[in-house]
Amino acid sequence: MRSRIISLLSFIVCLIIVILEIFIINYDSTSGREYEKLKKDLKELEMTNSLLTQKVASNSSLTTIAVKAKLLGFDVKKSVISLYNPQPLAAIANTL
């Protein structure tokens, strides 16, 4: 009777260990696929980030800005406009 209980308990323990091993292997294989997917997504995001960085650098260059300014109608005329009126000689003494 005692050996029968021991063999039944050992069978139950072995069954639990086998089921636990199946769950662990399943979890490991699933997490490995997720890791590979995340790694692939990370590479794609790094590539996109690199391309966007190059695009920002290109669009912020002075030649690109100058071309866009010409297309928008900005002129290259350089005329000096002063809002300062010359003061009479007597008033200059007050500003010194």
C-alpha positions in Angstrom: 0.0 0.0 0.0 2.8 2.4 0.9 4.7 1.7 -2.3 1.6 2.3 -4.3 1.1 5.8 -2.7 4.8 6.6 -3.3 4.5 5.6 -7.0 1.3 7.5 -7.4 2.9 10.6 -5.8 6.0 10.3 -8.0 3.8 9.9 -11.1 1.9 13.1 -10.1 5.2 15.0 -9.5 6.6 13.9 -12.8 3.4 14.9 -14.6 3.5 18.3 -12.9 7.2 18.7 -13.9 6.4 17.7 -17.6 3.5 20.2 -17.8 5.6 22.9 -16.2 8.4 22.2 -18.7 5.9 22.5 -21.6 4.7 25.9 -20.3 8.3 27.2 -19.8 9.4 26.1 -23.3 6.2 27.6 -24.9 6.8 30.9 -23.0 10.5 31.0 -24.0 9.8 30.4 -27.7 7.0 33.0 -27.7 9.2 35.6 -26.0 12.0 34.8 -28.4 9.7 35.7 -31.4 8.6 38.8 -29.7 12.3 39.8 -29.0 13.1 39.3 -32.7 10.0 41.4 -33.7 11.0 44.2 -31.3 14.6 44.0 -32.6 13.4 44.3 -36.2 11.1 47.2 -35.3 14.0 48.9 -33.5 16.2 48.7 -36.6 13.4 50.1 -38.8 12.9 53.0 -36.4 16.6 53.7 -36.3 16.7 53.8 -40.1 13.7 56.1 -40.2 15.3 58.4 -37.6 18.5 58.5 -39.6 16.7 59.4 -42.8 14.7 62.1 -41.0 17.8 63.5 -39.4 19.4 63.8 -42.9 16.2 65.4 -44.2 16.2 68.0 -41.4 19.9 68.8 -42.0 19.2 69.2 -45.7 16.2 71.4 -45.2 17.9 73.6 -42.7 21.0 74.4 -44.8 21.5 78.0 -45.9 21.2 77.2 -49.6 17.9 75.5 -49.2 16.6 78.4 -47.1 17.8 80.9 -49.7 16.0 79.0 -52.5 12.8 78.8 -50.5 13.0 82.5 -49.7 13.4 83.4 -53.4 10.4 81.2 -54.2 8.3 83.0 -51.5 9.2 86.3 -53.0 11.8 87.7 -50.7 14.1 90.2 -52.4 17.8 90.5 -52.0 17.7 94.3 -52.1 19.6 95.7 -49.2 18.5 99.2 -48.4 19.1 100.8 -45.0 16.0 102.2 -43.3 16.6 104.2 -40.2 13.9 105.2 -37.8 16.3 107.6 -36.1 16.0 111.3 -36.9 19.1 113.5 -36.5 18.8 115.8 -33.6 19.7 119.5 -33.6 23.1 120.4 -32.1 21.7 121.7 -28.9 19.8 118.5 -28.1 22.8 116.3 -28.6 24.3 117.7 -25.4 21.4 116.3 -23.4 22.0 112.8 -24.7 25.7 112.6 -23.8 
